[in-house]
């Protein structure tokens, strides 16, 4: 399992959530976004919307699977 911490940069409202879900579909690994005590599967649009992704917030990205390194790095780059 790979974990990365990231502070969210500029967001684009609902498009940010859609882009996160779309990005997750490119990887085989299980990718989770964790904020405070809430976690969401990055493939779940409802889950990501429920935790909210807003500028300046801190997230932990976890990825577990065959392409976990590249998945975690892609999410880090996308959210920073």
C-alpha positions as CSV (number, residue, x, y, z in Angstrom):
1,X,0.0,0.0,0.0
2,X,1.2,3.5,-0.9
3,X,0.1,6.6,1.0
4,X,0.6,10.2,0.0
5,X,-0.5,13.4,1.7
6,X,-1.6,16.3,-0.4
7,X,-3.0,19.8,0.0
8,X,-5.7,20.4,-2.6
9,X,-4.9,23.2,-5.1
10,X,-7.5,25.0,-7.2
11,X,-10.7,23.1,-7.7
12,X,-13.4,23.4,-10.4
13,X,-16.5,22.4,-8.4
14,X,-18.3,19.3,-9.6
15,X,-15.8,18.9,-12.5
16,X,-13.1,18.1,-10.0
17,X,-15.2,15.2,-8.6
18,X,-15.9,13.9,-12.1
19,X,-12.2,14.1,-13.0
20,X,-11.2,12.2,-9.9
21,X,-13.6,9.4,-10.7
22,X,-12.4,9.4,-14.3
23,X,-8.8,9.3,-13.2
24,X,-9.5,6.3,-10.9
25,X,-10.9,4.3,-13.8
26,X,-7.4,4.3,-15.4
27,X,-5.9,2.2,-12.6
28,X,-6.5,-1.3,-11.3
29,X,-5.5,-0.4,-7.7
30,X,-8.0,0.4,-5.0
31,X,-7.7,4.2,-4.5
32,X,-9.1,5.9,-1.4
33,X,-9.3,9.5,-0.5
34,X,-9.2,10.2,3.2
35,X,-10.1,13.6,4.8
36,X,-10.2,13.9,8.6
37,X,-12.3,10.8,9.7
38,X,-14.0,10.3,6.3
39,X,-12.9,8.1,3.5
40,X,-14.2,7.6,-0.1
41,X,-13.4,5.2,-2.8
42,X,-12.1,7.3,-5.7
43,X,-14.3,5.3,-8.2
44,X,-17.5,6.4,-6.4
45,X,-18.8,9.7,-7.5
46,X,-21.2,9.8,-4.6
47,X,-18.5,8.9,-2.1
48,X,-16.2,11.6,-3.4
49,X,-19.0,14.2,-3.4
50,X,-19.9,13.2,0.2
51,X,-16.5,14.0,1.6
52,X,-16.1,17.1,-0.6
53,X,-12.9,18.2,-2.3
54,X,-12.2,21.9,-1.7
55,X,-9.2,24.1,-2.2
56,X,-6.8,24.2,0.7
57,X,-8.0,20.9,2.3
58,X,-5.6,18.2,3.3
59,X,-6.1,14.6,2.0
60,X,-4.4,11.3,2.3
61,X,-4.4,9.3,-0.8
62,X,-4.0,5.5,-0.4
63,X,-3.5,3.1,-3.3
64,X,-3.3,-0.6,-3.0
65,X,-2.8,-3.0,-6.0
66,X,-0.5,-3.8,-8.9
67,X,-0.2,-0.1,-10.1
68,X,-0.3,1.5,-6.7
69,X,2.8,3.7,-7.1
70,X,1.7,5.2,-10.4
71,X,-1.9,5.6,-9.2
72,X,-0.9,7.4,-6.0
73,X,1.5,9.7,-7.9
74,X,-1.2,10.5,-10.5
75,X,-3.7,11.5,-7.8
76,X,-1.1,13.5,-6.0
77,X,-0.3,15.5,-9.1
78,X,-3.9,15.9,-10.0
79,X,-5.0,17.3,-6.6
80,X,-2.0,19.5,-5.7
